[in-house]
Every structure is written in structure tokens, then in C-alpha cells.
Amino acid sequence: MNRTEFIVTIAIILFVAFCLGWFANWLVHRFSRVSQSDIGELDKLAQSVHEAEDMRDKAIAYMEQREAEMSNKLSQTEAELGAAMEGLRVARTEAEELRSYIERQNSGG
């Protein structure tokens, strides 16, 4: 095989390899092509995801608002409980003082 035959053979082999690669690329794109219905479905899916994220954000905001309200109500209830306990302590002290006073009056009289 002389030099010219070798070059022609290599050129044919490279051309066949190029054709096979191009054909394989065409087949891959042919079978993996995205149709319009798939694009429409993806758009609907994206819209659904966006709506779900909006609903989640609204739910989080509502829960934070409710948590703040409940925390405020708890603080008020704890303050009222503290005041009631203080009033009860004072009332018990006064009742004990009155009992002592009555016992002294009864024993002295």
C-alpha cells in the first residue's frame, strides 16, 4: 500500500466514522425530543409548584401570626395568674390574721 492509498483509506474511515457519529446524534435527538404536550405539562407542573409555594408561605405567615397571638395570650394569662396568686396570698394572710384576732378576743373575753 503506497502513501496515496493509505491517505484515501484513512479519509474513507474518518468519513464513515463522521457519518456514524452524525447518525447516532440524530437518533438520540429524535428519541429524546421534547414534544409540545410535554412542555405544556411542564408549564402546568411549574404553575402548580408555584401555587403550592405561595400556599406554604401563606400558611407559614398564618402560623407565625397565630403563634404571636397565643404567646401574647399566654403572657397575659400568666400575668393574671400571678396577680391572682398574689391576691390569694394576701387574702390568706388576712384570714390568718383575722383568725388570730378572733381567737385572742374569744380567749381574752
C-alpha positions in Angstrom: 0.0 0.0 0.0 1.5 3.3 -1.0 1.1 6.7 0.5 -1.9 7.8 -1.6 -3.9 4.6 -0.9 -3.2 5.0 2.8 -4.4 8.6 2.8 -7.6 7.6 0.9 -8.3 4.7 3.2 -7.8 6.9 6.3 -10.1 9.6 4.7 -12.8 7.0 4.0 -12.6 5.6 7.5 -12.8 9.1 9.0 -15.8 9.9 6.8 -17.6 6.7 7.8 -16.9 7.5 11.5 -18.2 11.0 11.0 -21.4 9.7 9.3 -21.9 7.1 12.1 -21.5 9.8 14.7 -23.9 12.1 13.0 -26.5 9.3 12.6 -26.1 8.4 16.3 -26.6 12.1 17.2 -29.7 12.3 15.0 -31.1 9.1 16.6 -30.5 10.4 20.1 -32.2 13.8 19.4 -35.0 12.1 17.6 -35.9 9.9 20.5 -35.2 12.4 23.3 -37.1 15.3 21.6 -39.5 17.1 23.9 -43.0 17.5 22.5 -45.3 20.5 22.9 -47.6 18.4 25.1 -44.6 17.7 27.4 -43.7 21.4 27.5 -47.4 22.2 28.4 -47.3 19.6 31.1 -44.1 21.0 32.5 -45.6 24.5 32.5 -48.7 23.2 34.4 -46.4 21.5 36.8 -44.3 24.6 37.3 -47.5 26.6 37.9 -48.7 24.0 40.5 -45.4 24.2 42.3 -45.6 28.0 42.3 -49.1 27.9 43.8 -48.1 25.3 46.4 -45.1 27.5 47.4 -47.5 30.5 47.7 -49.9 28.5 49.9 -47.0 27.3 52.0 -45.8 30.9 52.5 -49.3 32.0 53.5 -49.6 29.1 55.9 -46.3 29.9 57.5 -47.3 33.6 57.9 -50.7 32.5 59.4 -48.9 30.1 61.8 -46.5 32.8 62.9 -49.3 35.3 63.4 -51.2 32.7 65.5 -48.1 31.8 67.4 -47.6 35.5 68.3 -51.2 35.8 69.3 -51.0 32.7 71.5 -47.8 33.9 73.0 -49.3 37.2 73.9 -52.4 35.5 75.3 -50.1 33.2 77.4 -48.2 36.2 78.7 -51.5 37.9 79.7 -52.8 34.7 81.4 -49.5 34.2 83.3 -49.7 37.9 84.5 -53.3 37.3 85.6 -52.3 34.1 87.3 -49.5 35.9 89.1 -51.9 38.7 90.2 -54.5 36.1 91.4 -51.9 34.1 93.3 -50.6 37.4 95.0 -54.2 38.3 95.8 -54.8 34.8 97.2 -51.6 35.0 99.3 -52.7 38.4 100.7 -56.2 37.0 101.4 -54.8 34.0 103.3 -52.6 36.3 105.3 -55.5 38.5 106.2 -57.7 35.4 107.0 -54.9 34.1 109.3 -54.6 37.5 111.0 -58.4 37.6 111.5 -58.4 34.1 112.9 -55.7 35.0 115.3 -57.6 38.2 116.3 -60.8 36.3 116.8 -59.0 33.6 118.9 -57.5 36.3 121.0 -60.8 38.0 121.5 -62.5 34.8 122.4 -59.8 33.7 124.8 -59.5 37.1 126.4 -63.2 37.8 126.7 
